Every structure is written in structure tokens, then in C-alpha cells.
Amino acid sequence: MTTTDKPGEGGATPGAAAAQDVAELAPDRAADTGTKRQFISWLTLALMTTASVASLRPSPSMALYGLAAVFLYLLPAVVFLLPTALVGAELASGWTGGIYRWVSEALGKPLGFVAVWCQFAMTIAYYPSLLAYVASTFAYVVHPSLAEDGLYVAIVIVVIYWTGVWVTSRGTKTVAGLSSLGLVIGTLVPGVVLVALGIVFLGEGNASEAPMSADHWLPPWTGLASLVLIVNNFLSYAGMEMNGVHVSSLRHPRAEYPRSIFLATGLVLLIFILPALAISWVMPASELSLTAGLMQAFQAFFDHFHVGWMTKVVGIMLVLAALGGMLTWLAGPAKGLVTLARQEGYLPPFLQKFNRHGVPLNIMVAQGVVTTLIGVLYAFSDDVSSAYWMFSVITVQIYLIAYLLMFVAVVRLRATQPHVRRGFVVPAVTLVAGVGFVASACALGIGFVPPDQFGNAPLWRYLLIVGGGLLALGVVAPAAFLKYRRPEWIHPDHQRAHPTD
């Protein structure tokens, strides 16, 4: 198994990684093939992990806090990033099959399905928010005023998503290499350029738009709303646990894996924090867009240094990297869910079909209908940033359900299956998993509080969209599939494995 990417980013998408995990649902047949075991160094694993998580997309939301962004990145890193990485390593090194098998072994198959479903369903809300970012970024190549035009954003979301479905349905492999290039083209190069411009900008004696004094390292407290944007960081760190599958490739995993994770965490924090600070140096928080903030900062810096034409170049780089990643992994979450559904009968046969290219086109179309409806909502939004934030929160909340189940599973499996050999064992597993569980539960709850930047929009609308999205996609949908599941939905190739169904 290899590291994966967040759709459109250099990070690990929970859904795409789940697709690979679910594809390994025959763990008992994973026998020794006789091939020579390949080892990697802990440093290599650290760099792989960094590449799978780091991204520039969340930078504008944290730039709103200025120097306090450091704290707001460090806190979830300690209470969420590290626990998920450590817990994921123990589970992946003890049980193949990914989160479905982990949760199923510990809590039963229905909850295992819920975990996998949530990893798929989060992409329904994730792609509209990703493509809203793409639309706002591309606006700086065409006309910056379009970045906050809801109709323009809606059109871009619908057109690009369905174009991506069409390309993916052809089974094309031409975009396979774009994902790895995304880290360099869409993250490292623009990130280094942004930070370098910021340092030179301050070095010239220009004042930072955000206070950089020591008394501003904590965010101003105005109630829960002042901390809500921290929830987005949970999605930024999501997928870290998937790299736990590589723990068996280390020569001394008990000593080397923690070393690798701590180094990767440090590198990820640098990639997240420094660009966020650079944006805060040049952009006033009151003018910062959550979707176009990255391009706003580049334009401000390039205009200051009289190379404004570079804004379009960077915009194209970011858009191409995002689209390349999206195309590479568009079918991944759906394919993983369909593979599981065929074996266990969780979805109707119509949604289990693959086309002649091996792509689960029917469920992708069904997913696309919902994604389109969400995207169209942007056309009726007066504030693209607020709409982007709400769909980002729904994405995080749905995915956090899977994490909550994972943290419970590792403690349960330690008690019920202590004989299973793990390549890595989490020290003080109850404490580590408990911290991750509480942090995830708090993030899920805080997501229902609109941020200060939400403006004067009515609270009921925010709660209706966020709460309704979580309830419909994360609770009602999987419950309905489980309730109406039929034995005949199991694919004929797997019927004999379920003689009692």
C-alpha cells in the first residue's frame, strides 16, 4: 500500500486511502509471497508522511489569527495528529483491511460499515469546498472580482466535477503522475515563494498587518466562536494514520516509528504555519477570503515587488495541482465502498456496478448528483467564504465519526485480542486514544458554532446546513443502507461466504 493524497492536494485523503484499505478485505490470504522484504528508513517514512499531509489550502483560515495560528496548529497536532498517527500504526500493523476491519473486529460489522461510509460520504461535501477553492484561485487568472461571485463558483464546481467524472470513467492513467507532482507544484514551490516574499517584505521595514508581538500568540477569547476555525485543522491533519501501514517496512519500528512521526509532525507544522503567517503579514484579516486568501496574499506581494504578472502563473500552478490530485483520486473512495458492498451486501446491486474500465460509475454519478446540488447552493450565496466554511465543517464532522470509532476500536482490540501481534504498540493506549477521542468529539461539537467571520448571517441557516449535512450524510444514509440491506445484494462471487445471510 502506498501513501495517498487528499483530493486536489498533497495530503492523504481519508476516502482515497480507505479505498486501498477496503481492497485488502481478504487478510487471511495475505500469506508470505516469498519475495524479499523491502525496508525503508525512518527518515524516508517521515518525508512520505509529510508529503501525504502538507497543504497550503487551509492557510488563509489560520492567517486570520496572525501569530496565534502557531498555537492553533500546535494544539490539534498534539491532541489529534499524534494520537491518530500512533493508533493507526498499531491497528495497521496488526490487522490488514483498513478501518473497516479495525472497527468490525472491535465493534461489529455495522459500525465498520459506518466508518467506511463516512470516509466516502465526506467527499460529497469535500469536493464542493475544494472546487470552490479552485474557482476562487482561478479567478485571479481571469478576473479577481469573480472570486466572491457565487454563480461563477457554482458553475465551476459543477463543470469541473462532471468533467472529472467523465475523465475518470474512461479509466485513463494519464493523470496518475499528477498527484505526486502536486506536492511540488502546488505546495512546496508556492509555499517557499510565499514565505520568502513575506520575509523580504518585513525585511524592508514594512509593518505586518497582524501584530507579531508575544502577547498575541493566543487567539483573542470572545467565546467558542473565536476558536471555531481550529476545526478546519482536523481535516488538514486527516489521513495521517494511513501511513501506519508502512510500519512493517521499518527495521526497528518500536524505536523508529515514533521518531519518524515526530519529525513528520514538525515538518508538517512548518509547512502549515509559515505560509499562514506570511499571509497575515500582508493581508488584513477583515479583507481576507477563506477561499481566495492565498491568491490575495500572492497578488499583494507581487504587486508590492512590481511583478504582478506572477500572480497568474502561481494561480495556474495551484489550480493544476488541485485538479491533478482530484482526477487521480476521484474514483478511489467510491471504489473502496463498492468493493466492500459487493462482499457484504451493503448497497443495492445498481450501485455496485463497475464499468468496463473498472470504475464504479453508477455510485459516482449518484454522488455527483448530491455534489451538484451542494455546488448549486453557492449560486444563491452572498458570501462564498461562509458557504465554503460550512461545507468544510460538514466534511470534518462526517470524517470525525470514523475517527471516533477508530479510537474506541484500538482500546477494545487491546482488551479483546491481546494475542494479535502488532508491529507497533501504542504506549498508554487508553490515554492516547482517550485524548484523540475527546479532541475529535470537541471538534465535532464546536463545528456547530459559527465563527466570528460568519458575519450577520442568521444562526438558523448555519445550523440547518451544517447539522442537516452531518445528519443526512453521516447518520441517516448509513443507517438506511443497514436497515434495508438484503442478502441478495451480496455479489454472486461472495454469496458462498455468507451462507446464513
Secondary structure, DSSP 8 states (H G I E B T S, - for coil): ------TTSSS--HHHHHHHHHTT--GGG----S-------HHHHHHHHHHHH--STTHHHHHTTGGGHHHHHHHHIIIIIHHHHHHHHHHHHH-SSHHHHHHHHHH-HHHHHHHHHHHHHHHHHHHHHHHHHHHHHHHHHH-GGGGG-HHHHHHHHHHHHHHHHHHHHTT--TTTTHHHHHHIIIIIHHHHHHHHHHHHHHHTT---SS--SGGGSS---SSGGGGGGGHHHHHHHTTGGGGGGGGGGSSSHHHHHHHHHHHHHHHHHHHHHHHHHHHHHHS-GGG--TTTHHHHHHHHHHHHTT-TTHHHHHHHHHHHHHHHHHHHHTTHHHHHHHHHHHHH--S-GGGG---TTS--HHHHHHHHHHHHHHHHHGGG-S-HHHHHHHHHHHHHHHHHHHHHHHHHHHHHHHHH-TTS--SS--TTHHHHHHHHHHHHHHHHHHTTS--GGGTT--HHHHHHHHHHHIIIIIIIHHHHHHHT--GGGS-GGGGGG-TT-
